[in-house]
Amino acid sequence: MSKTLASTVTDALLNGITQKAGDDNSRLNNALRLLAKWRCELIKNTLIQKEGTVVLNGPLKGLDFLEKSAEGCHVAKLLGVYEQPLHRHLQPILSGAYGTVVNLGCAEGYYAVGFAKAAPDITSYAFDTDPSAQSACRELALKNGVDHRVIVCGEFSIADFEPYREGPVIVFCDVEGAEEELLDIEKAPILANLDLIVESHECLRPGITNKLIDRFSTSHTVELVRDDGMRDLTKVPNWFLELSHLDQLLATWEWRSGPTPWLIMKSRTRHA
């Protein structure tokens, strides 16, 4: 760990521990999160040194990933246990049920590129407002030889749903709470004909999950998928199982600050 990062972690931890009784506990929580993230980085370095950057298991197994994510955790993605409760719901995408995936909030392209690599007939439209994420997504697509089927774009607006009216399309949405404004079926009626997988950022917008369920309950069948944070590690490398239990937990921790359930929403019209 660099001296600067070490000082940052140490200062944050000491500031959190020495806070006065009765103060809000957010400083301690933030200090512990920072320390845990630093430990995750060390585990990531070990994993890449031993195994490289190819995703080891899970639905996107074989994706040659990057050495760092545009945001959030990294080790869980390389191990193939990232968002594990969602895996069974990805099978229709991977089996070719959709010709187009619209990935809103694509970050570095783990899903947008992963889907394109796993399913050779898919075209991924990858949207993110962060230019560095866009650049990373293009790099990942080129690295995996699917850059001709991963179209990287910037900001997505409600009006941008219209071009996806034709063909089997699924929207894969992770937009950090903006799903409330973006997934407005009254302003974009075409949503009634599209399947959606939506990460609901309940931790950022309390009540958003039920609001989306109510909003789409007429036009879609809706399944709520929650995450208890536990991961099946039966297919990880043997050396990983020799790590301390705390390191194993940190390696599969996805850096979330609170609940982010998923909504699996299938168009009643499309599946009639």
Protein Blocks (a to p, Z undefined) as FASTA:
>chain_A
ZZklmmmmmmmmmmmmmpcehiafklmmmmmmmmmmmmmmmmmmmmmmmnojadfbdjkg
oiacdfbdfbhcfklmmnopgokllmmmmmmmmnopafbdcdehklnolmmmmmmmmmmk
bccddddfblklmmmmmmmmmmnopmmmcccdddddfklmmmmmgojddddddeehplmm
mmccklmmmlmmpccdddddfklmghklmmmmmmmmmmpccdddddehiacfklgcfklm
mpcfklmmmmmpgoiabdcdddddddfklmZZ
